[in-house]
């Protein structure tokens, strides 16, 4: 059991780093050669890198991309802000991921000529790969910082100021620079890249999709295990099998779709004979905790 737990932890680390590597490859090798910008905090780092290398005498070593370092510098105050409002230590996986994506964006060489010459094709392919990489990292329990840290901070400090508004502000800044520095086509393709990136990420990582679960179990400890390990509440009642006549415990809860695999593992480990009914087509309002 201990070896399996260690294996799962290492697999989570490896998976999250692999996703970030895909993200960095898509940005440096596919997107940057076309002078496109991500409408995320990575795009802000791209803008900072472009301003420093274009309008200052700063000279960078060959094949060194300043975007990763700029992203790290922005992530440091964000991490401090999150630590102040959560009063918790930042998960070591998050710190490792942020350092890794900085390193990857800095050393992955940017081709002098685009590998995919057609801009629209590069936009689609780059957005799909970057979105899958970022989503895969989140599914493995990791994060590359940036907008995720902003989301955590806003959800605690300013609940009415959504991450979507933050994304609009960041996107407006990045695209304004693209319009001034290049042309309207650059802005359009950059916005298309960000859209494909976001859609692919959402389909890879189901954090924001709500799922209701109806669990039938003979072990009432399953309820306390779910509440303790997932941090979710549940409504319980007792039932009776119409055919067998046996008494059973029924409880229902609402979780994000990302928490579904964890819920299954908890229930199976508590009661292998239990079964669960999931419903993804629900709308949740009110006091539902969003766990970023």
C-alpha positions in Angstrom: 0.0 0.0 0.0 2.9 2.4 0.9 4.7 1.6 -2.4 1.5 2.3 -4.3 1.1 5.7 -2.6 4.7 6.6 -3.4 4.1 5.6 -7.0 1.0 7.7 -7.2 2.8 10.7 -5.8 5.8 10.3 -8.2 3.4 9.8 -11.1 1.6 13.0 -10.2 4.8 15.0 -10.2 6.0 13.4 -13.5 2.6 14.1 -15.1 2.4 17.7 -14.1 6.0 18.4 -15.3 5.3 16.6 -18.6 2.2 18.8 -19.1 4.3 22.0 -18.5 6.9 20.8 -20.9 4.3 20.4 -23.6 3.0 23.9 -22.8 6.5 25.4 -23.0 7.3 23.6 -26.3 4.0 24.9 -27.8 4.8 28.5 -26.8 8.4 28.6 -27.8 8.5 26.4 -30.9 5.1 27.0 -32.5 3.6 30.3 -31.2 6.5 32.7 -30.6 8.0 32.4 -34.1 4.8 33.8 -35.5 4.9 36.7 -33.0 1.7 35.6 -31.3 0.9 36.3 -27.7 -1.0 34.3 -25.1 -3.8 36.3 -23.4 -2.7 35.0 -20.0 0.0 35.9 -17.6 2.5 34.1 -19.9 1.5 36.7 -22.5 2.3 39.5 -20.1 5.8 37.8 -19.7 6.1 37.7 -23.5 5.3 41.5 -23.6 7.9 42.3 -20.9 10.5 40.2 -22.8 9.7 42.0 -26.1 9.9 45.5 -24.5 13.2 44.8 -22.8 14.9 43.3 -25.9 13.4 45.8 -28.3 13.6 49.2 -26.5 16.5 48.7 -24.1 20.2 47.9 -24.7 19.7 44.6 -22.8 21.5 41.7 -24.6 20.4 38.2 -23.9 22.6 35.0 -24.4 21.8 33.1 -27.6 18.9 30.7 -27.3 17.9 32.2 -24.0 14.3 33.4 -23.7 13.5 36.0 -21.1 9.8 35.1 -21.0 10.3 32.3 -18.4 12.3 34.6 -16.0 9.7 37.4 -16.3 7.0 34.8 -15.5 8.9 33.7 -12.4 9.4 37.3 -11.2 5.6 37.9 -11.5 4.8 34.6 -9.8 6.9 35.4 -6.7 4.6 38.2 -5.4 1.5 36.2 -6.4 2.7 33.3 -4.3 3.3 35.7 -1.3 -0.2 37.1 -1.7 -1.7 33.6 -1.7 0.2 32.6 1.3 -0.9 35.7 3.2 -4.6 35.1 2.6 -4.6 31.3 3.0 -2.2 31.1 5.9 -0.9 27.8 4.5 2.3 26.7 3.0 2.3 26.6 -0.8 2.4 22.9 -2.0 5.9 21.9 -2.9 4.6 20.6 -6.2 3.4 24.1 -7.2 6.9 25.5 -6.3 8.6 22.9 -8.4 6.2 23.4 -11.3 6.7 27.2 -11.4 10.5 26.8 -11.3 10.3 24.1 -14.0 8.1 26.1 -16.4 10.5 29.0 -15.9 13.5 26.8 -16.8 11.7 25.3 -19.8 10.5 28.6 -21.3 14.1 30.0 -20.9 16.1 27.2 -22.5 13.8 25.7 -25.2 15.2 27.4 -28.3 13.0 29.5 -30.5 13.4 28.6 -34.2 14.5 31.3 -36.5 11.9 30.1 -39.0 8.5 28.8 -38.0 8.2 25.1 -38.1 4.6 25.5 -39.2 4.6 28.2 -41.8 0.8 28.7 -42.1 -0.2 31.0 -39.2 -3.7 29.7 -38.8 -2.5 26.1 -38.6 0.2 27.1 -36.1 -2.4 28.8 -34.0 -4.7 25.8 -33.9 -1.9 23.3 -33.3 -0.1 25.5 -30.7 -3.4 26.2 -28.8 -4.3 22.5 -28.7 -0.9 21.4 -27.4 -0.5 24.2 -24.9 -4.1 23.7 -23.6 -3.7 20.0 -23.3 -0.4 20.5 -21.5 -1.8 23.0 -19.0 -4.9 20.9 -18.5 -2.9 17.7 -18.0 -0.8 19.5 -15.3 -3.9 20.5 -13.5 -5.4 16.9 -13.7 -2.2 15.7 -12.1 -2.7 18.0 -9.1 -0.2 20.6 -10.2 -0.2 24.2 -11.4 2.1 26.5 -13.3 1.2 29.5 -11.2 0.1 32.6 -13.0 -3.7 32.8 -13.4 -4.2 29.9 -11.0 -2.6 31.9 -8.2 -4.7 35.0 -9.1 -7.8 32.8 -9.0 -7.0 31.5 -5.5 -6.4 35.0 -4.2 -9.5 36.5 -5.8 -11.8 33.6 -4.6 -10.7 34.4 -1.0 -10.1 38.1 -1.0 -12.5 39.4 -3.6 -15.2 36.7 -4.2 -17.2 39.0 -6.6 -14.1 39.8 -8.7 -14.0 36.7 -10.8 -11.0 35.1 -12.6 -12.8 35.8 -15.8 -12.5 39.5 -15.2 -8.8 39.1 -14.4 -8.4 37.2 -17.7 -10.2 40.0 -19.6 -7.9 42.7 -18.1 -4.7 40.6 -18.9 -5.9 39.9 -22.4 -6.7 43.5 -23.1 -3.2 44.5 -22.0 -1.5 41.8 -24.1 -3.6 42.4 -27.2 -3.2 46.2 -27.0 0.6 45.7 -27.1 0.2 43.3 -30.1 -1.9 45.9 -31.9 0.6 48.6 -31.3 3.7 46.6 -32.0 2.4 44.5 -34.9 -1.0 44.6 -36.6 -4.6 43.6 -36.3 -3.9 40.1 -37.8 -1.5 39.4 -34.9 -4.1 40.3 -32.4 -6.8 38.2 -34.1 -4.5 35.1 -34.3 -3.3 35.6 -30.7 -7.0 35.8 -29.5 -7.8 32.7 -31.5 -4.8 30.9 -30.0 -5.9 31.8 -26.4 -9.5 30.7 -27.2 -8.3 27.3 -28.5 -5.9 27.0 -25.5 -8.7 27.7 -23.0 -11.2 25.3 -24.7 -8.7 22.5 -24.8 -7.7 23.1 -21.2 -11.4 23.0 -20.1 -11.9 19.6 -21.9 -8.7 18.2 -20.4 -9.3 19.5 -16.9 -12.8 19.4 -15.6 -12.3 21.6 -12.5 -15.2 23.9 -13.1 -17.8 21.2 -14.2 -20.0 20.3 -11.3 -21.1 16.7 -10.7 -23.7 15.4 -8.4 -23.0 11.9 -6.9 -25.5 9.5 -5.3 -23.7 6.9 -3.3 -25.3 3.6 -2.1 -23.2 1.9 0.6 -23.6 -0.3 3.6 -20.7 1.4 5.4 -21.7 4.7 7.0 -17.9 5.5 7.5 -17.8 6.2 3.8 -19.6 9.5 4.5 -17.1 10.7 7.0 -14.2 9.6 4.8 -15.5 11.7 1.8 -16.1 14.7 4.0 -12.7 14.5 5.6 -10.6 13.7 2.5 -12.5 15.8 -0.1 -13.7 18.6 2.3 -17.2 18.3 0.9 -20.5 18.1 2.7 -23.1 15.4 2.1 -26.8 14.8 2.8 -27.6 11.3 4.1 -30.6 9.1 4.6 -31.3 5.4 5.1 -32.8 3.2 2.4 -34.0 -0.3 1.9 -33.5 -2.6 -1.1 -36.8 -3.2 -2.9 -35.7 -6.7 -3.9 -33.3 -7.8 -1.2 -34.9 -5.9 1.7 -31.5 -5.1 3.0 -30.9 -1.7 4.7 -28.4 0.6 3.1 -27.0 4.1 3.5 -27.5 6.7 0.8 -25.8 10.0 0.6 -25.5 12.7 -2.1 -22.9 15.3 -2.6 -21.8 17.9 -5.3 -18.2 17.9 -6.4 -16.2 19.2 -9.3 -15.6 16.6 -12.0 -11.9 16.7 -11.2 -12.8 15.2 -7.8 -14.7 12.3 -9.3 -11.6 9.9 -9.4 -10.8 10.7 -5.8 -14.4 10.1 -4.7 -14.4 6.7 -6.4 -11.1 5.7 -4.7 -12.4 6.7 -1.3 -15.7 4.8 -1.7 -14.1 1.6 -3.1 -11.5 1.6 -0.3 -14.2 1.9 2.3 -16.9 -0.3 0.8 -16.0 -2.4 -2.3 -19.6 -3.4 -2.7 -20.9 0.2 -2.9 -22.1 1.8 -6.2 -22.3 5.4 -7.3 -24.6 7.3 -9.7 -23.1 10.4 -11.3 -25.0 13.3 -13.0 -22.9 15.9 -14.8 -25.8 18.0 -16.2 -26.5 20.1 -13.2 -26.3 23.8 -12.3 -25.1 24.9 -8.9 -25.7 28.2 -7.3 -25.2 29.5 -3.7 -22.6 28.3 -1.2 -20.7 25.8 -3.3 -16.9 26.0 -2.6 -14.8 26.3 -5.7 -11.5 24.6 -5.0 -8.9 26.0 -7.3 
